[in-house]
């Protein structure tokens, strides 16, 4: 089975983003530049970029290009033994007294 070119492009771009070669909030080279660099079709480049977007590395902006949205310096360590929540992701418990919390009486349906 032939190897898919888009997977190599995906891995290379992902690695460059993680190493900081493409800085957070910077734009990737244009599709035409990436196509020339990798010596492949435009569809291979677009498929690799789509995969990066699905994984949260980049975001396409119509008329502007593809922006890097993953900051490698803000990444959490892969394995931690501390079970406390991260300060960037606070845990919010639902309060039964909160105005938007559904009450038990409103959520029950009565049949007549």
PyMOL CGO cylinders between C-alpha atoms (Angstrom):
from pymol import cmd
from pymol.cgo import CYLINDER

trace = [
    CYLINDER, 0.00, 0.00, 0.00, 1.49, 3.39, -0.98, 0.3, 1, 1, 1, 1, 1, 1,
    CYLINDER, 1.49, 3.39, -0.98, 2.25, 5.82, 1.80, 0.3, 1, 1, 1, 1, 1, 1,
    CYLINDER, 2.25, 5.82, 1.80, -0.02, 8.86, 1.95, 0.3, 1, 1, 1, 1, 1, 1,
    CYLINDER, -0.02, 8.86, 1.95, 1.91, 12.09, 1.38, 0.3, 1, 1, 1, 1, 1, 1,
    CYLINDER, 1.91, 12.09, 1.38, -0.49, 14.18, 3.48, 0.3, 1, 1, 1, 1, 1, 1,
    CYLINDER, -0.49, 14.18, 3.48, 0.46, 12.19, 6.60, 0.3, 1, 1, 1, 1, 1, 1,
    CYLINDER, 0.46, 12.19, 6.60, 4.13, 13.12, 6.15, 0.3, 1, 1, 1, 1, 1, 1,
    CYLINDER, 4.13, 13.12, 6.15, 3.18, 16.77, 5.67, 0.3, 1, 1, 1, 1, 1, 1,
    CYLINDER, 3.18, 16.77, 5.67, 0.92, 16.62, 8.74, 0.3, 1, 1, 1, 1, 1, 1,
    CYLINDER, 0.92, 16.62, 8.74, 3.68, 15.13, 10.90, 0.3, 1, 1, 1, 1, 1, 1,
    CYLINDER, 3.68, 15.13, 10.90, 6.29, 17.61, 9.67, 0.3, 1, 1, 1, 1, 1, 1,
    CYLINDER, 6.29, 17.61, 9.67, 4.09, 20.69, 10.20, 0.3, 1, 1, 1, 1, 1, 1,
    CYLINDER, 4.09, 20.69, 10.20, 2.93, 19.41, 13.60, 0.3, 1, 1, 1, 1, 1, 1,
    CYLINDER, 2.93, 19.41, 13.60, 6.53, 18.86, 14.66, 0.3, 1, 1, 1, 1, 1, 1,
    CYLINDER, 6.53, 18.86, 14.66, 7.52, 22.35, 13.51, 0.3, 1, 1, 1, 1, 1, 1,
    CYLINDER, 7.52, 22.35, 13.51, 4.63, 23.90, 15.45, 0.3, 1, 1, 1, 1, 1, 1,
    CYLINDER, 4.63, 23.90, 15.45, 5.52, 21.93, 18.59, 0.3, 1, 1, 1, 1, 1, 1,
    CYLINDER, 5.52, 21.93, 18.59, 9.19, 22.96, 18.31, 0.3, 1, 1, 1, 1, 1, 1,
    CYLINDER, 9.19, 22.96, 18.31, 8.21, 26.61, 17.83, 0.3, 1, 1, 1, 1, 1, 1,
    CYLINDER, 8.21, 26.61, 17.83, 9.45, 26.92, 14.23, 0.3, 1, 1, 1, 1, 1, 1,
    CYLINDER, 9.45, 26.92, 14.23, 6.01, 28.34, 13.47, 0.3, 1, 1, 1, 1, 1, 1,
    CYLINDER, 6.01, 28.34, 13.47, 5.27, 30.66, 16.37, 0.3, 1, 1, 1, 1, 1, 1,
    CYLINDER, 5.27, 30.66, 16.37, 1.93, 30.92, 18.16, 0.3, 1, 1, 1, 1, 1, 1,
    CYLINDER, 1.93, 30.92, 18.16, -0.44, 33.28, 16.26, 0.3, 1, 1, 1, 1, 1, 1,
    CYLINDER, -0.44, 33.28, 16.26, 1.83, 33.32, 13.17, 0.3, 1, 1, 1, 1, 1, 1,
    CYLINDER, 1.83, 33.32, 13.17, 0.65, 32.19, 9.74, 0.3, 1, 1, 1, 1, 1, 1,
    CYLINDER, 0.65, 32.19, 9.74, 1.82, 29.07, 7.96, 0.3, 1, 1, 1, 1, 1, 1,
    CYLINDER, 1.82, 29.07, 7.96, 3.27, 29.52, 4.47, 0.3, 1, 1, 1, 1, 1, 1,
    CYLINDER, 3.27, 29.52, 4.47, 0.65, 29.68, 1.70, 0.3, 1, 1, 1, 1, 1, 1,
    CYLINDER, 0.65, 29.68, 1.70, -0.74, 26.54, 0.11, 0.3, 1, 1, 1, 1, 1, 1,
    CYLINDER, -0.74, 26.54, 0.11, 1.30, 27.30, -3.02, 0.3, 1, 1, 1, 1, 1, 1,
    CYLINDER, 1.30, 27.30, -3.02, 4.52, 27.61, -0.99, 0.3, 1, 1, 1, 1, 1, 1,
    CYLINDER, 4.52, 27.61, -0.99, 3.80, 24.38, 0.93, 0.3, 1, 1, 1, 1, 1, 1,
    CYLINDER, 3.80, 24.38, 0.93, 2.95, 22.57, -2.31, 0.3, 1, 1, 1, 1, 1, 1,
    CYLINDER, 2.95, 22.57, -2.31, 6.28, 23.65, -3.84, 0.3, 1, 1, 1, 1, 1, 1,
    CYLINDER, 6.28, 23.65, -3.84, 8.21, 22.83, -0.64, 0.3, 1, 1, 1, 1, 1, 1,
    CYLINDER, 8.21, 22.83, -0.64, 6.80, 19.31, -0.29, 0.3, 1, 1, 1, 1, 1, 1,
    CYLINDER, 6.80, 19.31, -0.29, 6.56, 18.64, -4.04, 0.3, 1, 1, 1, 1, 1, 1,
    CYLINDER, 6.56, 18.64, -4.04, 2.99, 17.44, -3.79, 0.3, 1, 1, 1, 1, 1, 1,
    CYLINDER, 2.99, 17.44, -3.79, -0.55, 18.31, -4.84, 0.3, 1, 1, 1, 1, 1, 1,
    CYLINDER, -0.55, 18.31, -4.84, -2.60, 21.07, -3.30, 0.3, 1, 1, 1, 1, 1, 1,
    CYLINDER, -2.60, 21.07, -3.30, -5.12, 18.50, -2.03, 0.3, 1, 1, 1, 1, 1, 1,
    CYLINDER, -5.12, 18.50, -2.03, -2.39, 16.77, 0.03, 0.3, 1, 1, 1, 1, 1, 1,
    CYLINDER, -2.39, 16.77, 0.03, -1.47, 20.09, 1.66, 0.3, 1, 1, 1, 1, 1, 1,
    CYLINDER, -1.47, 20.09, 1.66, -5.12, 20.93, 2.32, 0.3, 1, 1, 1, 1, 1, 1,
    CYLINDER, -5.12, 20.93, 2.32, -5.78, 17.52, 3.87, 0.3, 1, 1, 1, 1, 1, 1,
    CYLINDER, -5.78, 17.52, 3.87, -2.77, 17.86, 6.20, 0.3, 1, 1, 1, 1, 1, 1,
    CYLINDER, -2.77, 17.86, 6.20, -3.92, 21.36, 7.23, 0.3, 1, 1, 1, 1, 1, 1,
    CYLINDER, -3.92, 21.36, 7.23, -7.45, 20.06, 7.85, 0.3, 1, 1, 1, 1, 1, 1,
    CYLINDER, -7.45, 20.06, 7.85, -6.04, 17.38, 10.16, 0.3, 1, 1, 1, 1, 1, 1,
    CYLINDER, -6.04, 17.38, 10.16, -3.96, 19.98, 12.02, 0.3, 1, 1, 1, 1, 1, 1,
    CYLINDER, -3.96, 19.98, 12.02, -7.11, 22.08, 12.45, 0.3, 1, 1, 1, 1, 1, 1,
    CYLINDER, -7.11, 22.08, 12.45, -9.07, 19.08, 13.76, 0.3, 1, 1, 1, 1, 1, 1,
    CYLINDER, -9.07, 19.08, 13.76, -6.28, 18.47, 16.31, 0.3, 1, 1, 1, 1, 1, 1,
    CYLINDER, -6.28, 18.47, 16.31, -6.30, 22.11, 17.45, 0.3, 1, 1, 1, 1, 1, 1,
    CYLINDER, -6.30, 22.11, 17.45, -2.96, 23.20, 15.98, 0.3, 1, 1, 1, 1, 1, 1,
    CYLINDER, -2.96, 23.20, 15.98, -4.13, 25.67, 13.34, 0.3, 1, 1, 1, 1, 1, 1,
    CYLINDER, -4.13, 25.67, 13.34, -7.18, 27.64, 12.27, 0.3, 1, 1, 1, 1, 1, 1,
    CYLINDER, -7.18, 27.64, 12.27, -8.00, 28.62, 8.68, 0.3, 1, 1, 1, 1, 1, 1,
    CYLINDER, -8.00, 28.62, 8.68, -8.99, 32.24, 8.23, 0.3, 1, 1, 1, 1, 1, 1,
    CYLINDER, -8.99, 32.24, 8.23, -10.68, 33.01, 4.94, 0.3, 1, 1, 1, 1, 1, 1,
    CYLINDER, -10.68, 33.01, 4.94, -8.73, 35.54, 2.91, 0.3, 1, 1, 1, 1, 1, 1,
    CYLINDER, -8.73, 35.54, 2.91, -5.81, 35.54, 5.34, 0.3, 1, 1, 1, 1, 1, 1,
    CYLINDER, -5.81, 35.54, 5.34, -4.32, 32.07, 5.56, 0.3, 1, 1, 1, 1, 1, 1,
    CYLINDER, -4.32, 32.07, 5.56, -3.77, 29.46, 8.23, 0.3, 1, 1, 1, 1, 1, 1,
    CYLINDER, -3.77, 29.46, 8.23, -2.90, 30.71, 11.72, 0.3, 1, 1, 1, 1, 1, 1,
    CYLINDER, -2.90, 30.71, 11.72, -1.09, 28.66, 14.38, 0.3, 1, 1, 1, 1, 1, 1,
    CYLINDER, -1.09, 28.66, 14.38, -3.32, 28.51, 17.44, 0.3, 1, 1, 1, 1, 1, 1,
    CYLINDER, -3.32, 28.51, 17.44, -1.36, 26.07, 19.60, 0.3, 1, 1, 1, 1, 1, 1,
    CYLINDER, -1.36, 26.07, 19.60, 1.28, 27.57, 21.88, 0.3, 1, 1, 1, 1, 1, 1,
    CYLINDER, 1.28, 27.57, 21.88, 3.88, 24.91, 22.75, 0.3, 1, 1, 1, 1, 1, 1,
    CYLINDER, 3.88, 24.91, 22.75, 4.95, 26.92, 25.80, 0.3, 1, 1, 1, 1, 1, 1,
    CYLINDER, 4.95, 26.92, 25.80, 1.46, 26.66, 27.32, 0.3, 1, 1, 1, 1, 1, 1,
    CYLINDER, 1.46, 26.66, 27.32, 1.21, 22.88, 27.06, 0.3, 1, 1, 1, 1, 1, 1,
    CYLINDER, 1.21, 22.88, 27.06, 0.65, 20.83, 30.19, 0.3, 1, 1, 1, 1, 1, 1,
    CYLINDER, 0.65, 20.83, 30.19, 3.13, 18.07, 31.06, 0.3, 1, 1, 1, 1, 1, 1,
    CYLINDER, 3.13, 18.07, 31.06, 1.99, 14.77, 29.55, 0.3, 1, 1, 1, 1, 1, 1,
    CYLINDER, 1.99, 14.77, 29.55, 1.93, 12.78, 32.79, 0.3, 1, 1, 1, 1, 1, 1,
    CYLINDER, 1.93, 12.78, 32.79, 1.33, 14.26, 36.21, 0.3, 1, 1, 1, 1, 1, 1,
    CYLINDER, 1.33, 14.26, 36.21, 0.67, 12.56, 39.51, 0.3, 1, 1, 1, 1, 1, 1,
    CYLINDER, 0.67, 12.56, 39.51, -1.14, 15.59, 40.92, 0.3, 1, 1, 1, 1, 1, 1,
    CYLINDER, -1.14, 15.59, 40.92, -4.90, 15.17, 40.59, 0.3, 1, 1, 1, 1, 1, 1,
    CYLINDER, -4.90, 15.17, 40.59, -5.76, 18.79, 41.38, 0.3, 1, 1, 1, 1, 1, 1,
    CYLINDER, -5.76, 18.79, 41.38, -7.34, 20.80, 38.54, 0.3, 1, 1, 1, 1, 1, 1,
    CYLINDER, -7.34, 20.80, 38.54, -5.11, 23.05, 36.47, 0.3, 1, 1, 1, 1, 1, 1,
    CYLINDER, -5.11, 23.05, 36.47, -5.36, 26.77, 37.30, 0.3, 1, 1, 1, 1, 1, 1,
    CYLINDER, -5.36, 26.77, 37.30, -6.26, 27.35, 33.60, 0.3, 1, 1, 1, 1, 1, 1,
    CYLINDER, -6.26, 27.35, 33.60, -9.22, 24.98, 33.78, 0.3, 1, 1, 1, 1, 1, 1,
    CYLINDER, -9.22, 24.98, 33.78, -11.21, 25.77, 36.91, 0.3, 1, 1, 1, 1, 1, 1,
    CYLINDER, -11.21, 25.77, 36.91, -13.76, 23.29, 38.11, 0.3, 1, 1, 1, 1, 1, 1,
    CYLINDER, -13.76, 23.29, 38.11, -17.18, 24.85, 38.55, 0.3, 1, 1, 1, 1, 1, 1,
    CYLINDER, -17.18, 24.85, 38.55, -19.74, 22.85, 40.50, 0.3, 1, 1, 1, 1, 1, 1,
    CYLINDER, -19.74, 22.85, 40.50, -23.39, 23.35, 39.67, 0.3, 1, 1, 1, 1, 1, 1,
    CYLINDER, -23.39, 23.35, 39.67, -25.23, 24.85, 42.58, 0.3, 1, 1, 1, 1, 1, 1,
    CYLINDER, -25.23, 24.85, 42.58, -28.86, 23.92, 43.16, 0.3, 1, 1, 1, 1, 1, 1,
    CYLINDER, -28.86, 23.92, 43.16, -29.42, 27.57, 44.08, 0.3, 1, 1, 1, 1, 1, 1,
    CYLINDER, -29.42, 27.57, 44.08, -28.00, 28.93, 40.82, 0.3, 1, 1, 1, 1, 1, 1,
    CYLINDER, -28.00, 28.93, 40.82, -30.60, 30.81, 38.78, 0.3, 1, 1, 1, 1, 1, 1,
    CYLINDER, -30.60, 30.81, 38.78, -29.91, 28.76, 35.62, 0.3, 1, 1, 1, 1, 1, 1,
    CYLINDER, -29.91, 28.76, 35.62, -29.89, 25.38, 37.35, 0.3, 1, 1, 1, 1, 1, 1,
    CYLINDER, -29.89, 25.38, 37.35, -32.89, 23.23, 36.41, 0.3, 1, 1, 1, 1, 1, 1,
    CYLINDER, -32.89, 23.23, 36.41, -35.05, 22.47, 39.37, 0.3, 1, 1, 1, 1, 1, 1,
    CYLINDER, -35.05, 22.47, 39.37, -36.52, 19.05, 40.02, 0.3, 1, 1, 1, 1, 1, 1,
    CYLINDER, -36.52, 19.05, 40.02, -40.06, 20.38, 39.85, 0.3, 1, 1, 1, 1, 1, 1,
    CYLINDER, -40.06, 20.38, 39.85, -39.55, 22.01, 36.45, 0.3, 1, 1, 1, 1, 1, 1,
    CYLINDER, -39.55, 22.01, 36.45, -37.87, 19.00, 34.90, 0.3, 1, 1, 1, 1, 1, 1,
    CYLINDER, -37.87, 19.00, 34.90, -40.65, 16.51, 35.69, 0.3, 1, 1, 1, 1, 1, 1,
    CYLINDER, -40.65, 16.51, 35.69, -43.46, 16.05, 33.25, 0.3, 1, 1, 1, 1, 1, 1,
    CYLINDER, -43.46, 16.05, 33.25, -46.90, 15.27, 34.41, 0.3, 1, 1, 1, 1, 1, 1,
    CYLINDER, -46.90, 15.27, 34.41, -49.23, 13.23, 32.29, 0.3, 1, 1, 1, 1, 1, 1,
    CYLINDER, -49.23, 13.23, 32.29, -52.93, 13.83, 32.43, 0.3, 1, 1, 1, 1, 1, 1,
]
cmd.load_cgo(trace, "trace")
